[in-house]
Amino acid sequence: MGNKENSSSPVSLKDLPIGYQFPSVSYELTESVIAKYLEAVGEQQHFLKAGIVPPMAIAACAITALSQSFAVPPGSIHASQELEFLGIVPVGSTISCGGKIAHRLERGRLNLMSIEISALNQDEQEVLTGKATIAIPN
């Protein structure tokens, strides 16, 4: 999607400490960007006709922004994800996506890592919040 910033080369997710703040990445959600997203996921164009960004397109931006900052070790599993969409985002908006490592828990041969996710609109209002849990082998 229309990434406006570059991030540094990824480090292993396993090596990031609790509290690590991922670099913020901005996306301009133009009509052409949203049309490409809708085509890729097979959704109808009614979002564009209404002039709003599909909520899952915002989630895709947020997950993409975070994943640019780390490498997922082989054998890792995306165990769960919770998202809350906090408002309508008009096409043409710019959002800034980021997050942080919230928790880490060792369970046998696995590390469970919880990552908090957020997206802010150009007015600094939160439009998405959530959490993803990744299981990483030791």
N, C-alpha and C positions, 0 to 999 in steps of 0.2 A: 504494500500500500504506500502512498506517497511520503516515505520517510524523508525528513528534512535535516536529520543530523546523523553523523557517523559515530559508531562506538568503537572502543578499542577491541583488540582481539580477545576472544573469550577465554576465561579461566574455567577450571573444573568447578561445577556447582558444589561438589563435595568439599572444596577448599574454602568456600565463602563462610565467614563467621555470622552468628546471629547478630542482627542489627545492620548487616551490610545493606547499604542503600544503592539500588541499581541506578545507573545514569538515566535521566529523563530523555525520552525521545519524542519529538513532535511529528505529527502527521496532519497534512492539509487534506481534508475530506471533501475533495472536489467532486463534481458530478461524474467526471470520467473515472475517478478512483472508485467511487461507489458502484458505478455501472460494471466495472471489471469485477468487483467483489461479488455482486449479484449474479453475474454470469458464471463465475467460478463455483458458486454454491448452488446454482440452479434455482434461485428465488425469482419471483416475479418482480417486475419493475414498479410495483405500486409504491414502494418507498420513495423512488425518485419522483414520481408524479405528486406525492405528498410533500416533497422537499425535505424529507428527514433521512437521517443516517440509520440503517438497521442496527439495533443494539448489538447484535453479534459481530458486526463489522468493527465496532469499537472494541469489543473483547479481543478480536483477532489482532488489532493494532497493539493492544496492551500486552498480549502474550508474545507477539513478535518482538516488541521493544525489549522485554525482559530476556527473551531467548537469545538476543544478539550479544548479551553480556556474559554468557556462560556456555560451557560445553556440558552436555549431559553424559555422565559415564555410561558405558555399555551395560545393559541389563537393568537400567532404570525404568520405572513405571510411573506414568502420570496417574496417581491413585484417585484423586478427587479434585473437584473444582466447584466453588460457590461464587456466584456473581450477583451483584445487585445493581440494577440500572436506575439512576437517580434523576433522570430527566431526558427530555427530547433534545437531540442534537441536530440542528439544521444542516443540510448539505452546504458546503462552503466553509464550515467551521474548521478551526484548528484545535487539535487536542494534544495534550502532553501526557505521556504514559510513563509510569514508573512503578516502583515497588521496593520491598525490602524483605530480607530473610527474617521471619517472625519467630519461628521455633525450629528446634532440631531435637529428635528423639531417637535413641538407638534401641532397636528391637531385634535381638538376635543378630542375624547377619545382614540386617537392613538398617539404614538411617532414614527416618521419615523427616522430610524437610517441608515446612510450611512457608509459603511465600505470599505476602500481602500484595495486592495489585490495586492500582488506582489510575484513573484518567481524569484530567481536568480540562475544561473548555478554555477558550481564550480569555474568559473573564475570571479564571482561577476558581470556577465552581466545579465541584466534584460531580462527574456524570456517570462514573462507574467505580465501584469498589468491590473487592472480592478477595478470595484466597484460593491458592492451589496447593495441593500436597503431592510431593514427589517422593517415591520410595527409591532409595539409592543403595545398591549392594555395597557392603564393606569391602 
